[in-house]
Amino acid sequence: AAVVITPGAVLTNWTDSVPSVLVMFMPGQEEGTAAAGLLSGRVNPSGKLPLTFPNVENEVGFTPSQYPGVNLQANYTERLEVGYRWYHAHNVVPRYAFGHGLSYTNFTFSGLAVDNTARTVTFSVQNVGQVAGAEVPQVYLTFPQTSGEPPRQLKGFEKVTLQAGASVSVKVPLTERDLSIWDATAHAWALQTGAFKVEVGPSSQDIKLAGTLTV
């Protein structure tokens, strides 16, 4: 395995040459103990990437005026298409997606139920592997087209620890804020109405369940 110590995303076009990659970011003085536990199998990994690993340098195509800026001024012309939202908006598959993270076991997702009145998303997660482990199912929303929002935005997640063969029902509540966008004119959050696409999976690119929430 290759162990990567990094403060952020790195290019990983070399990963086909190694059996596995352990990304530890900036783990602190106990990094050796943590790495040994994970690599030996004493601890089952359950971390998820909090950002996107790109395929190539500057994959999003930032111009100097966007980053680092020109004459001490940066222009945020990418608007809301930041991080994983850019990848979904432009249908680009990254090297490693936001929310991605493997385990020594496997999980399945089933039984999606969306409650329009309570505004909850409920589903089941089962550990179908041979060892105990933890999964972090993630709930993403795509706003109605009239909202002008990037697709597939993370709105909730829940970490569940399961013994081999066990399953659990997971309920993720959605708040009014989750269903709102910022109205720059009114300087307030504005609840959006219509059909929201609901997607559930172990990462932003690995969607296992899909449904609709109507507001």
C-alpha positions in Angstrom: 0.0 0.0 0.0 1.0 3.6 -0.6 0.5 6.0 2.4 -0.1 9.6 1.4 0.5 12.4 3.9 -0.9 15.6 2.4 -2.9 18.7 3.5 -5.2 18.4 0.5 -5.9 16.9 -2.9 -3.0 15.5 -4.9 -2.6 14.0 -8.4 -2.7 10.2 -8.2 -2.1 9.0 -11.7 0.3 6.4 -10.2 -2.3 4.5 -8.2 -2.7 1.8 -10.8 0.8 0.7 -9.8 0.0 0.0 -6.2 -2.6 -2.4 -4.6 -4.1 0.2 -2.3 -3.7 3.9 -1.1 -4.1 5.1 2.4 -4.7 8.9 2.5 -4.0 10.2 6.0 -4.0 14.0 5.3 -2.2 15.6 8.3 -2.7 13.0 11.1 -0.4 14.3 13.8 2.1 12.6 16.1 0.3 9.3 16.3 0.2 8.8 12.5 2.5 5.7 12.7 0.2 4.0 15.2 -2.9 4.8 13.1 -1.3 3.7 9.8 -0.1 0.4 11.4 -3.5 -0.4 12.7 -5.2 0.3 9.4 -2.6 -1.5 7.2 -2.5 -4.6 9.5 -6.3 -5.0 9.5 -6.5 -4.4 13.3 -8.7 -1.4 12.5 -11.2 -1.3 9.6 -11.0 2.0 7.7 -14.2 4.0 7.4 -13.0 7.5 6.5 -14.4 9.5 3.5 -12.7 12.0 1.3 -13.8 15.6 2.3 -12.7 16.8 -1.2 -12.2 15.7 -4.7 -9.0 14.2 -6.1 -8.7 15.4 -9.8 -7.5 13.6 -12.9 -5.1 16.3 -14.0 -3.8 19.6 -12.7 -6.3 22.5 -12.7 -9.0 20.2 -14.1 -11.7 22.8 -13.3 -9.9 25.3 -15.6 -9.3 28.2 -13.2 -8.0 31.3 -14.9 -5.5 33.6 -13.2 -8.3 36.1 -12.6 -10.1 33.4 -10.6 -7.1 32.0 -8.8 -4.8 33.3 -7.4 -6.1 36.7 -8.7 -4.7 39.6 -10.7 -3.6 42.8 -9.0 -4.7 41.5 -5.6 -8.2 40.9 -6.9 -9.8 37.4 -7.4 -13.1 37.0 -9.3 -15.4 34.2 -8.3 -16.9 33.7 -11.7 -17.3 30.0 -11.0 -20.1 31.0 -8.7 -21.5 27.9 -7.0 -19.5 25.4 -9.0 -16.9 24.7 -6.4 -15.3 21.4 -5.6 -17.4 18.3 -6.3 -20.3 20.5 -7.6 -18.2 21.5 -10.6 -17.7 17.8 -11.5 -21.4 17.1 -11.3 -22.3 20.2 -13.2 -19.9 19.4 -16.1 -20.4 15.6 -16.0 -16.7 14.9 -15.3 -15.7 11.8 -13.4 -12.8 12.6 -11.0 -10.0 10.3 -10.1 -11.4 9.9 -6.6 -14.8 11.4 -5.7 -15.9 13.6 -2.8 -17.1 11.2 -0.1 -15.2 8.2 -1.4 -13.6 5.7 1.0 -13.1 2.0 1.0 -13.4 -0.6 3.8 -12.3 -4.2 4.4 -16.0 -5.2 4.1 -18.9 -4.3 1.8 -22.2 -2.7 2.3 -25.5 -2.6 0.4 -28.2 0.1 0.3 -31.9 -0.6 -0.1 -35.5 0.4 0.8 -35.4 4.2 0.0 -38.5 6.0 1.4 -38.9 9.8 1.1 -41.5 11.4 3.3 -42.7 14.7 1.8 -44.5 15.8 4.9 -41.8 15.1 7.5 -39.1 15.8 5.0 -37.0 12.7 5.9 -35.1 10.3 3.8 -35.1 6.7 5.2 -33.2 3.6 3.9 -31.4 0.5 5.0 -27.7 -0.3 5.0 -26.4 -3.9 5.4 -22.9 -5.2 6.0 -22.6 -8.0 3.5 -19.0 -8.7 4.1 -17.1 -11.0 6.6 -15.9 -8.5 9.1 -17.4 -5.7 11.2 -17.1 -2.2 9.7 -18.6 1.3 9.4 -20.2 3.0 6.5 -21.1 6.7 5.9 -24.2 6.8 3.7 -24.6 10.3 2.1 -27.8 12.1 1.0 -27.6 14.4 -2.0 -30.3 16.7 -3.4 -30.7 18.2 -6.8 -32.9 21.3 -6.7 -35.7 22.1 -9.2 -34.2 23.5 -12.4 -35.7 26.9 -11.7 -33.5 27.3 -8.7 -30.4 27.6 -10.8 -28.4 25.4 -8.4 -25.6 22.9 -9.2 -26.8 19.3 -9.1 -26.3 16.7 -6.4 -25.5 18.7 -3.3 -24.7 17.0 0.0 -27.4 17.6 2.5 -26.9 14.9 5.1 -25.0 11.8 6.2 -24.9 9.3 9.0 -22.1 7.0 10.1 -23.3 3.5 11.0 -21.2 0.6 12.5 -22.3 -2.9 11.7 -21.3 -6.4 12.5 -20.9 -8.8 9.6 -24.4 -9.6 8.2 -26.2 -6.9 10.3 -28.4 -4.2 8.9 -29.8 -0.9 10.1 -32.4 1.6 9.1 -31.1 5.1 8.6 -33.2 8.2 8.8 -31.8 11.5 7.6 -33.9 14.6 8.3 -33.9 17.6 5.9 -34.4 21.1 7.2 -36.0 24.1 5.5 -32.5 25.5 5.2 -31.4 22.4 3.2 -34.2 23.1 0.7 -33.4 26.8 0.4 -31.1 29.1 -1.6 -29.7 32.5 -0.7 -31.7 35.4 -2.1 -29.2 38.1 -2.6 -31.8 40.8 -3.1 -33.8 40.0 0.0 -30.7 39.0 2.0 -32.5 35.9 3.3 -32.8 32.2 2.6 -35.7 31.4 0.3 -37.4 28.0 0.4 -37.6 26.4 -3.0 -40.7 24.5 -4.2 -41.1 21.7 -6.7 -39.5 18.3 -7.2 -36.1 17.7 -5.6 -34.2 14.6 -6.8 -33.0 12.6 -3.8 -29.9 10.4 -4.2 -28.2 8.2 -1.6 -24.8 6.4 -1.8 -21.4 5.9 -0.3 -19.9 8.8 -2.3 -20.9 11.6 -4.6 -20.2 9.5 -7.7 -21.5 6.1 -6.4 -25.3 6.6 -6.1 -27.2 3.5 -5.0 -30.7 4.8 -4.4 -32.8 7.6 -6.0 -36.2 9.1 -5.3 -38.1 12.4 -5.3 -39.0 14.9 -2.6 -41.8 17.3 -3.4 -42.1 20.6 -1.6 
